[in-house]
């Protein structure tokens, strides 16, 4: 796994802080998969928008089917996400 410098929620300012506040999970944290974009807030927003569209956008696939595909791909890639 690569280690990427990230800005933590408590250190975020400006546009990054706004995005963190928007994308915080129910436990009060921003997922690490989003934090890897913290040095480039536009990239963070683009990543989130793509993920949201893939998982919740109009599709013939159900939410459960999308989650199963995501889980299978993550398992094949040895990815915890």
Order of alpha helices (4+ residues) and beta strands (2+ residues): alpha-alpha-alpha-alpha
